[in-house]
Amino acid sequence: MTRYLITGASGMLGQDLQHALAGESVTALGRADLDVTDADAVDAAVAGHDVVINSAAYTKVDDAETHEDDAHAVNATGPELLARAAVRHGARLITVSTDYVFDGHGTVPYAEDAPTDPINAYGRTKADGERLVREIAPDSSYVVRTAWIYGEHGPNFAATMLRLAASHETVSVVTDQVGQPTWTGDLAARIVELARSDAPAGIYHGTNAGQASWFDFTRAIFAENGLDPERVLPTDSGAFVRPAARPAYSVLGHEGWARAGMAPMRDWREALTAAVQAGALSR
């Protein structure tokens, strides 16, 4: 039986990964169980496993602007140590990355091999993590970039919009940032499918298909939950100035799946319907 190690197991994706691997031999370690920046602890954790799925991350995008060293430790040094341990113990490594490695100035979906050019500290740390993993384990590592994730087991944009809907007559949401809302249930299932496949090592884009603005996404969230989407009002990013710049265009291409003989993930709208029906997103 394949032995799996999940890091970041207490997070939103980590919990869905555990569900997707139900019945398998799984070691699930959250932040309190494993410090991914501790080389000795990482080596001991990886030993005895065949597949390592790294969903541990420093995700406080704005805080990373003033705590880039802390973010780098988790997002770059952590994957580096996991890659070294995975090579040492003969395990495959799947590490989760982000659309923020791109500058967001594109107009067509970013290919897996498009040059990275992050515009904030968080993106820089994730890009460093990708590079280190691929340098250390080019033949046995997989980088799965995702974006705009939401799910049942953690704070996320979709849950925030439903909470605001309960206390505000209207919500204002930006129309000038476009990406791919991605349900962690779908993402976890795809990562497990990748782990079980003979797909070549490399970079894959783990996002639901299609595209939407945050405004479009919010209207769809309202509609799926029986709320009036007209309560969602359009605005632009100028109304929400934050410490870290956000990519305006975060649409990722999915050619990597085709090359591996796998279909892209389903459309974001279909995934949202499924997430609500599964009770992963409801008011």
Secondary structure, DSSP 4 states (H G I P E B T S, - for coil): --EEEEESTTSHHHHHHHHHTTTSEEEEE-TTT--TT-HHHHHHHHTT-SEEEE------TTGGGT-HHHHHIIIIIHHHHHHHHHHHHT-EEEEEEEGGGS-S--SSPBPTTSPP--SSHHHHHHHHHHHHHHHH-TTTEEEEEE-SEE-SSS--HHHHHHHHHHH-S-EEEESS-EE--EEHHHHHHHHHHHHHS-PPSEEEE---BS-EEHHHHHHHHHHHTT--GGGEEEE-GGGS--SS---SB--B--HHHHHTT-PPPPBHHHHHHHHHHTTSS--
